[in-house]
Amino acid sequence: MMPAERELAKVPLRERAWFKELMFTLRRIRESPLSLAGLAIVLFFVAIAVLAPVLAPPRPGRDPFVMPRYGYLATPKPPSKEYPFGTAEGQYDMFYGCIWGTITAFRVGLIAVGGSLAIGITVGAISGYFGGLVDDVLMRITDVIYAFPGLILAMAFVTAFGVGLDNVIKALVLVGWPTYARLTRAGVLQTKQEDYVEAARAIGASNFRILVKHVLPNSIYPVVIVSTLDMGSMVLTAAALSFLGLGAPIGYADWGQLIAMSRNWILGEAGNPFAYWHTYTIPGVFIFTFVLGWNLLGDAFRDILDPTLRRR
Amino acid sequence: MGGMRTYIIRRLLLIIPTLLGVSLLIFAVSMVFSPEERAALYVTEGSLKAAARIEAIIKKYGLDQPVYVQYFKWLSSVLRGNLGWSKSLNIPVSRAFTELWPASVELAIYAVPLIVLTGIFLGKISAVHRDRLPDHLSRIFAIVGWSLPTFWSAIVLLAVFYGALGIFPPGRLGPEAQSIVHSPGWVEYTGLYTIDAILNRNLFVLVDALRHLFLPVLNLVIVGNAGIMRVMRSSLLEELHKEYVMAARTKGVPEKVVIDKHAMRNALIPVVTLAGIMVANFMTGLVITETVFEFKGLGYWAAHAATQLDFPAVLAFAMFSGIMFVVANLVVDVLYAYLDPRIRLG
């Protein structure tokens, strides 16, 4: 770091952009009871994911994401002492599937959001900082991706890449990044006019250095927070793709896949229409609650990018 | 209206790059496939199997030539209405569209107005009773609808209303009504069964079609109105704090009139801008809802095509969704300019 720049960088903790953003976030969550409920739900799922090896121990030497099965009979078994959530079509252990499906959900959500964010921030920063033709071209690309409904474009990508959970994640990244690119661009446009950016330029810092050291740290935190809250919708889209048969393979611990496996059993049997209620209800409650948690948490942030509601 | 005409022309020209971009993206996705596979994007008859024919297609459309040559040949083939061959249905993609659109449009003409009206209603209730019970209830309703996996709510509706109660079956028509609409006496005006039933004066088919429409429409409404509700709520709240509303109130205008006649009119304007997003959400809902209810429309076809690697069908459907979005936004912009002269002159 250049000496003059070091002087500029001596900012107390509570003046740092990320710290202010974190405090702002926590305050908004505390102010809204619905967000607190959302936070509780999200933490509950984190606990399930962390405790998965204890709650549903995988068989040694097996892929923990493949549900154990107890026989090859097609007809699902209702919940019992032995199988708390019953078994799915083909005698897969649904309790195991729902617990490990939580890890699958976090994995899909984190990678999809993280990947989209990485591309989005890079594109948005370049677009906003350099402007001109580069900006025009990059923003037209985001327009084009915006024109497609996310699930449908992801479907097209998965058809091209091949069916599978990894390809679903890739498709979600390709569909998801433009939102963050636009948000980052807006933040960069605002930040690059600040005095400290001018100062850094005056002392001869390079474009790359200004962008990475000064502009981005002061403009991307809202984007990062908004993106975290997109976990829910990412997981929802991934589950829908798994349900359509484009994601996780049969037997994989994935909520959408479990619901897809229930489709032959929706109507129950003669005289007992809800004989197999557990096959679709239990994984459905898992997905719904997971997404609801993130959406409730996010409810306090709808206006996060609204400058009139922010205090900086 | 001279200003209006130039505005429309300018706006029409502006969508051309976006539409070209949409086509480029679709074309780029198709380039993942080998020339032999891509032949399916051009053929219009089923005898694709013959290796000689594939060779001929590759030659004719230059599938072994530079990318830009291929793009222009593909685009001109698409513009002439040739979208390739759908192997999941075993008919040309363009014919699949003409055969399947009535089912999806029939869902849309019932679901979309209901989505919009319930969204506006809930948003209004929420804003008027801010921070009281009706507000909490409608916000919870909206956030629940927003978090519900469309495919799961569809399955639960089907299990209850068909599996247990037997009232609302899946599909578009029951077997009896099926045989009526395929009988020689039936005149097909639109392909939309409810409308054709009225024109054919057949109450039985009308009731049967409505019974089959009920659950898919209900499902689309449950998951579809959260966005409108949210915007309606905040936009009405904003209007209710403006000076003209205060002025009306101090003049002694009844609150109901203040809300319905004054504030609502202005509050509805931001809701209109949601049309593009609504179209996108609706298309997504259509894919899932039609699949679960076996309602054989465009969405059902696209989902099944995807699982059978029928990529010409998936790509054509994706392109169609993109074009719908662009057109919806165009219509909204033109309407806006018509309502607000500042936009077209600015």
Chai-1 contact restraints between the chains, C-beta under 6 A:
chainA,res_idxA,chainB,res_idxB,connection_type,confidence,min_distance_angstrom,max_distance_angstrom,comment,restraint_id
A,D143,B,T18,contact,1.0,0.0,6.0,A-B,restraint_1
A,V144,B,G21,contact,1.0,0.0,6.0,A-B,restraint_2
A,V144,B,V22,contact,1.0,0.0,6.0,A-B,restraint_3
A,V144,B,L25,contact,1.0,0.0,6.0,A-B,restraint_4
A,A147,B,V22,contact,1.0,0.0,6.0,A-B,restraint_5
A,A147,B,G322,contact,1.0,0.0,6.0,A-B,restraint_6
A,A147,B,F325,contact,1.0,0.0,6.0,A-B,restraint_7
A,A147,B,V326,contact,1.0,0.0,6.0,A-B,restraint_8
A,F148,B,G322,contact,1.0,0.0,6.0,A-B,restraint_9
A,P149,B,A280,contact,1.0,0.0,6.0,A-B,restraint_10
A,P149,B,M283,contact,1.0,0.0,6.0,A-B,restraint_11
A,P149,B,T284,contact,1.0,0.0,6.0,A-B,restraint_12
A,P149,B,S321,contact,1.0,0.0,6.0,A-B,restraint_13
A,L151,B,T284,contact,1.0,0.0,6.0,A-B,restraint_14
A,I152,B,A318,contact,1.0,0.0,6.0,A-B,restraint_15
A,I152,B,S321,contact,1.0,0.0,6.0,A-B,restraint_16
A,L153,B,A318,contact,1.0,0.0,6.0,A-B,restraint_17
A,M155,B,A306,contact,1.0,0.0,6.0,A-B,restraint_18
A,M155,B,V314,contact,1.0,0.0,6.0,A-B,restraint_19
A,A156,B,V29,contact,1.0,0.0,6.0,A-B,restraint_20
A,A156,B,V314,contact,1.0,0.0,6.0,A-B,restraint_21
A,A156,B,L315,contact,1.0,0.0,6.0,A-B,restraint_22
A,A156,B,A318,contact,1.0,0.0,6.0,A-B,restraint_23
A,T159,B,A306,contact,1.0,0.0,6.0,A-B,restraint_24
A,T159,B,F311,contact,1.0,0.0,6.0,A-B,restraint_25
A,T159,B,V314,contact,1.0,0.0,6.0,A-B,restraint_26
A,A160,B,V29,contact,1.0,0.0,6.0,A-B,restraint_27
A,A160,B,V32,contact,1.0,0.0,6.0,A-B,restraint_28
A,L236,B,P149,contact,1.0,0.0,6.0,A-B,restraint_29
A,A239,B,P149,contact,1.0,0.0,6.0,A-B,restraint_30
A,A240,B,F151,contact,1.0,0.0,6.0,A-B,restraint_31
A,F243,B,F151,contact,1.0,0.0,6.0,A-B,restraint_32
A,L244,B,A303,contact,1.0,0.0,6.0,A-B,restraint_33
A,G245,B,T307,contact,1.0,0.0,6.0,A-B,restraint_34
A,L246,B,A306,contact,1.0,0.0,6.0,A-B,restraint_35
A,I266,B,I155,contact,1.0,0.0,6.0,A-B,restraint_36
A,I266,B,L158,contact,1.0,0.0,6.0,A-B,restraint_37
A,I266,B,A159,contact,1.0,0.0,6.0,A-B,restraint_38
A,L267,B,G163,contact,1.0,0.0,6.0,A-B,restraint_39
A,G268,B,G163,contact,1.0,0.0,6.0,A-B,restraint_40
A,P273,B,G163,contact,1.0,0.0,6.0,A-B,restraint_41
A,P273,B,A164,contact,1.0,0.0,6.0,A-B,restraint_42
A,Y280,B,I155,contact,1.0,0.0,6.0,A-B,restraint_43
A,G284,B,W152,contact,1.0,0.0,6.0,A-B,restraint_44
A,I287,B,P149,contact,1.0,0.0,6.0,A-B,restraint_45
A,F288,B,S147,contact,1.0,0.0,6.0,A-B,restraint_46
A,F288,B,L148,contact,1.0,0.0,6.0,A-B,restraint_47
A,V291,B,S147,contact,1.0,0.0,6.0,A-B,restraint_48
A,L292,B,S147,contact,1.0,0.0,6.0,A-B,restraint_49
A,N295,B,I143,contact,1.0,0.0,6.0,A-B,restraint_50
A,N295,B,W146,contact,1.0,0.0,6.0,A-B,restraint_51
A,N295,B,S147,contact,1.0,0.0,6.0,A-B,restraint_52
